[in-house]
Amino acid sequence: MNTGIIIETGGAWTTHHFASLIGYGAHAVYPYLAIESTKQWYELDVTAKKMAAGKLDDLTITGCLDNYQLAIENGLLKILSKIGISLLSSYHGAQIFEAIGLHPTLIEKGFKGTTSRIGGLTLPQLAIETPRCGLSPP
């Protein structure tokens, strides 16, 4: 029953994404696509030219990745402070969200415990709205 959840995803790159994942119980998030994008940006010729010209700080790839991590951490602290939470552990798994536009059966299936004052799309309707996700309507 004491299991840590580590999310390895290409779909998280902003502080909002991290905050949502942590709020629903993730203990750690590995944003592989953001990390790879940062590495590719660093390797661009235009990046090297801007560093050489002094338009960008002269950083190593490790420095760039450290800056990204620091930006995410500072963003999370800002989100927590705005809602009056001082510790990430207090926010972890708290589910202090409200669902908008999802049917109660879908909320129960995927976001158990999340409040919703209004209804919305069922799973088949959601499949029609997002055909790229691989779901097909019944």
C-alpha positions in Angstrom: 0.0 0.0 0.0 3.0 2.3 0.3 4.0 2.7 -3.3 5.6 5.7 -4.9 4.3 6.7 -8.3 6.8 8.0 -10.8 5.4 9.5 -14.0 7.5 9.2 -17.1 5.8 11.4 -19.7 6.3 13.5 -22.8 3.1 15.4 -22.0 4.4 17.4 -19.0 6.5 20.4 -19.5 4.9 23.3 -17.6 4.5 23.9 -13.9 0.7 23.4 -14.3 1.3 19.9 -15.7 3.6 19.0 -12.8 1.2 20.5 -10.2 -1.7 18.5 -11.6 0.2 15.2 -11.6 1.5 15.8 -8.1 -1.9 16.8 -6.9 -3.3 13.5 -8.1 -0.6 11.5 -6.4 2.6 11.4 -8.4 5.8 11.3 -6.2 8.1 12.3 -9.1 7.7 13.4 -12.7 10.3 12.6 -15.4 9.5 14.9 -18.4 11.6 13.1 -21.0 10.4 15.2 -23.9 11.1 18.5 -22.2 14.6 17.2 -21.4 15.2 16.0 -24.9 13.9 19.3 -26.3 16.3 21.2 -24.1 19.2 19.1 -25.2 18.3 19.6 -28.9 18.0 23.4 -28.3 21.4 23.4 -26.7 22.9 21.7 -29.7 21.5 24.1 -32.3 24.1 26.3 -34.1 22.0 29.4 -33.4 22.2 28.7 -29.7 26.0 28.4 -29.8 26.2 31.6 -31.8 24.0 33.5 -29.3 26.2 32.3 -26.4 29.3 33.3 -28.3 27.9 36.7 -29.0 26.9 37.2 -25.3 23.2 37.3 -26.1 22.7 34.1 -24.0 24.5 33.0 -20.8 27.3 30.7 -21.6 25.9 27.4 -20.1 26.7 23.8 -20.3 23.9 21.3 -21.1 23.9 20.4 -17.4 23.4 24.1 -16.6 20.5 24.3 -19.1 18.8 21.3 -17.5 19.4 22.7 -14.0 17.8 25.9 -15.1 14.7 24.0 -16.4 14.5 22.1 -13.1 14.8 25.3 -11.1 12.1 27.0 -13.1 9.7 24.1 -12.5 10.5 24.0 -8.8 10.0 27.8 -8.5 6.8 27.6 -10.4 5.5 24.9 -8.2 6.4 27.0 -5.1 4.5 29.9 -6.6 1.4 27.8 -7.3 1.5 26.4 -3.7 1.9 29.8 -2.1 -1.1 31.2 -4.1 -3.3 28.5 -2.6 -1.9 28.8 0.9 0.1 25.6 1.0 3.7 25.7 2.3 4.8 22.1 1.8 4.7 20.0 -1.4 3.9 17.0 0.8 0.7 18.8 1.9 -0.3 19.2 -1.8 0.7 15.7 -2.9 -2.4 13.6 -3.6 -4.7 16.3 -2.1 -7.0 16.4 -5.2 -8.0 19.9 -4.5 -9.4 20.3 -8.1 -12.8 20.6 -9.6 -13.7 18.8 -12.9 -15.5 20.9 -15.5 -17.1 19.3 -18.5 -16.8 15.6 -17.6 -19.7 13.3 -16.8 -19.8 11.8 -13.2 -19.2 8.3 -14.5 -16.0 9.4 -16.3 -14.9 11.3 -13.2 -15.5 8.2 -11.1 -13.5 6.1 -13.5 -10.5 8.3 -14.0 -10.5 11.0 -11.3 -12.1 9.3 -8.3 -12.8 11.7 -5.5 -12.7 14.8 -7.7 -15.7 17.1 -7.2 -17.8 18.4 -10.1 -20.8 20.6 -9.8 -21.7 20.3 -13.4 -21.8 17.4 -15.8 -20.3 17.0 -19.2 -19.0 14.5 -21.7 -19.2 10.7 -21.3 -16.4 8.4 -22.4 -18.0 7.7 -25.8 -18.6 11.5 -26.4 -15.0 12.2 -25.4 -13.8 9.6 -27.9 -15.7 11.4 -30.6 -14.2 14.7 -29.6 -10.7 13.4 -29.5 -10.3 10.9 -32.3 -6.5 10.8 -32.2 -6.4 9.2 -28.7 -7.1 5.8 -30.2 -10.6 5.3 -28.7 -13.5 4.5 -30.9 -17.1 5.2 -29.9 -19.2 2.1 -29.0 
